[in-house]
Amino acid sequence: MHVLVTGGAGYVGSVVSAHLLAAGHRVTVLDDLSTGHADAVAPGAALVPGSIADRAATDVAFGRSTIDAVVHCAAKSLVAESVRAPELYWSNNVGGSLALLEAMRKHGVGRIVFSSTAATYGEPESVPILESAPARPTNPYGSSKLAVDQMLASYANAYGFSAVSLRYFNVAGALIGDGLSLGERHATETHLIPIALQVAAGTRPALSVFGTAYPTPDGTCVRDYIHIIDLADAHLRALEWTARSEQAHLVCNLGSGSGNSVLEVVEAVRRVTGSPTPTVAHPNRSGDPAVLIASNGLAQEVLGWAPTRDLEQMVLDAWNFAQQPARSA
Ligand SMILES: NC(=O)c1ccc[n+]([C@@H]2O[C@H](COP(=O)([O-])OP(=O)(O)OC[C@H]3O[C@@H](n4cnc5c(N)ncnc54)[C@H](O)[C@@H]3O)[C@@H](O)[C@H]2O)c1
């Protein structure tokens, strides 16, 4: 199949592209390179530089040859920025996605897998979080993703789209090997594992731990981490699901189904790197729930997917990626 991967020059999109290519599929990437990198586009994929919101760019991306399905990763994804400048998120994530869906209609493509997020749930009433849990995002980033989930449901109903919203929890790790080296290169890094690895490498003085008195075993926040390669595999399975489903929208969590505290992640970083990795305690950040863990039963049941790589592997792969020669962030 020929897949259009939006955001394929970014962290998730680059690894998903590589995974699709390795499975024998064809990939075209549409990316405006706002946070992505042209040299992260998986070898063998064709890059169309441009925005999902730009009709001329989508005409080129869809017009090159028949596209069978879309994996839609392109988005802005910084929670704090979304609170400060929500218009960027409504415009890029929601307006851009609407333009993409209209381009799909124009070009007769009705299969899509979307990068949704655990941030659509907001503060959970109970964990593990089921897909049926109320979606009450606590910031414009989460709201913008939920709006696209709802947009997909309406396009499935009205236009027969077959769509999957994959609600990722915390994605980590890298894809290294077979001449590939793809991992996180965010200029503004907000994810715990790459930040902790920067401390281990000595490029940051200490790791800020926000909240040490949560009702968790060691007092720090617990999150659900998922390896980027397991995540990529779920996209292929979701694309296969869209081929056998019509006029349907599936919302599906992607997480390990278990949690690790901030201090457990720091311990894993210390074991993998051998560095003391100092930490500094700070007060809780508002809106940071104590525990976020996915129920992944639906992904197992419907997609036949299960995570196979643990936290140690995520930290090791991210460390090996970070140790490679300097590239632009
Ligand atoms: N990384 C995570 O832990 C995580 C967790 C939950 C959800 N997500 C979602 O997964 C997706 C990918 O995240 P990531 O970590 O790879 O981010 P990223 O910033 O590395 O990748 C996003 C890519 O989209 C591109 N892009 C942004 N706006 C665009 C537009 N209008 N047109 C074309 N390209 C555009 C950027 O240049 C970048 O290459 C995002 O939608 C994000 O919300 C990520």
The ligand as an SDF file (V2000), in Angstrom:
LIG
                    3D

 44 48  0  0  0  0  0  0  0  0999 V2000
    5.7410   12.0120   21.3640 N   0  0  0  0  0  0  0  0  0  0  0  0
    4.7720   11.6950   22.2190 C   0  0  0  0  0  0  0  0  0  0  0  0
    5.0200   11.2130   23.3490 O   0  0  0  0  0  0  0  0  0  0  0  0
    3.3230   11.8760   21.8230 C   0  0  0  0  0  0  0  0  0  0  0  0
    2.3300   11.5150   22.7350 C   0  0  0  0  0  0  0  0  0  0  0  0
    0.9900   11.6630   22.3540 C   0  0  0  0  0  0  0  0  0  0  0  0
    0.6640   12.1420   21.0920 C   0  0  0  0  0  0  0  0  0  0  0  0
    1.6550   12.5290   20.2470 N   0  0  0  0  0  0  0  0  0  0  0  0
    1.2740   13.0520   18.9270 C   0  0  0  0  0  0  0  0  0  0  0  0
    2.0310   12.3810   17.9430 O   0  0  0  0  0  0  0  0  0  0  0  0
    2.3160   13.2400   16.8490 C   0  0  0  0  0  0  0  0  0  0  0  0
    3.7970   13.2720   16.5600 C   0  0  0  0  0  0  0  0  0  0  0  0
    4.4830   13.7180   17.7170 O   0  0  0  0  0  0  0  0  0  0  0  0
    6.0620   13.8700   17.7030 P   0  0  0  0  0  0  0  0  0  0  0  0
    6.5430   13.6870   19.0880 O   0  0  0  0  0  0  0  0  0  0  0  0
    6.6150   13.0480   16.6150 O   0  0  0  0  0  0  0  0  0  0  0  0
    6.1890   15.4280   17.3160 O   0  0  0  0  0  0  0  0  0  0  0  0
    7.2220   16.1210   16.2940 P   0  0  0  0  0  0  0  0  0  0  0  0
    7.1190   17.5750   16.5710 O   0  0  0  0  0  0  0  0  0  0  0  0
    8.5400   15.4510   16.3670 O   0  0  0  0  0  0  0  0  0  0  0  0
    6.5700   15.7890   14.8810 O   0  0  0  0  0  0  0  0  0  0  0  0
    5.5050   16.5170   14.3310 C   0  0  0  0  0  0  0  0  0  0  0  0
    5.8280   16.7560   12.8720 C   0  0  0  0  0  0  0  0  0  0  0  0
    4.7180   17.4310   12.2570 O   0  0  0  0  0  0  0  0  0  0  0  0
    5.2250   18.4700   11.4390 C   0  0  0  0  0  0  0  0  0  0  0  0
    4.1430   19.4620   11.3100 N   0  0  0  0  0  0  0  0  0  0  0  0
    3.5760   20.2180   12.2790 C   0  0  0  0  0  0  0  0  0  0  0  0
    2.5860   20.9770   11.7710 N   0  0  0  0  0  0  0  0  0  0  0  0
    2.5160   20.6850   10.4420 C   0  0  0  0  0  0  0  0  0  0  0  0
    1.6850   21.1130    9.3780 C   0  0  0  0  0  0  0  0  0  0  0  0
    0.7340   22.0350    9.5550 N   0  0  0  0  0  0  0  0  0  0  0  0
    1.8780   20.5870    8.1390 N   0  0  0  0  0  0  0  0  0  0  0  0
    2.8390   19.6590    7.9360 C   0  0  0  0  0  0  0  0  0  0  0  0
    3.6530   19.2050    8.9030 N   0  0  0  0  0  0  0  0  0  0  0  0
    3.4890   19.7210   10.1480 C   0  0  0  0  0  0  0  0  0  0  0  0
    6.4730   18.9730   12.1410 C   0  0  0  0  0  0  0  0  0  0  0  0
    7.3840   19.6400   11.3050 O   0  0  0  0  0  0  0  0  0  0  0  0
    7.0430   17.6420   12.6710 C   0  0  0  0  0  0  0  0  0  0  0  0
    7.9150   17.0450   11.7240 O   0  0  0  0  0  0  0  0  0  0  0  0
    1.7480   14.6140   17.2210 C   0  0  0  0  0  0  0  0  0  0  0  0
    0.4970   14.7280   16.5960 O   0  0  0  0  0  0  0  0  0  0  0  0
    1.5860   14.5170   18.7340 C   0  0  0  0  0  0  0  0  0  0  0  0
    0.5340   15.3320   19.1720 O   0  0  0  0  0  0  0  0  0  0  0  0
    2.9840   12.4050   20.5660 C   0  0  0  0  0  0  0  0  0  0  0  0
  1  2  1  0
  2  3  2  0
  2  4  1  0
  4  5  1  0
  4 44  2  0
  5  6  2  0
  6  7  1  0
  7  8  2  0
  8  9  1  0
  8 44  1  0
  9 10  1  0
  9 42  1  0
 10 11  1  0
 11 12  1  0
 11 40  1  0
 12 13  1  0
 13 14  1  0
 14 15  2  0
 14 16  1  0
 14 17  1  0
 17 18  1  0
 18 19  2  0
 18 20  1  0
 18 21  1  0
 21 22  1  0
 22 23  1  0
 23 24  1  0
 23 38  1  0
 24 25  1  0
 25 26  1  0
 25 36  1  0
 26 27  1  0
 26 35  1  0
 27 28  2  0
 28 29  1  0
 29 30  1  0
 29 35  2  0
 30 31  1  0
 30 32  2  0
 32 33  1  0
 33 34  2  0
 34 35  1  0
 36 37  1  0
 36 38  1  0
 38 39  1  0
 40 41  1  0
 40 42  1  0
 42 43  1  0
M  CHG  2   8   1  16  -1
M  END
$$$$
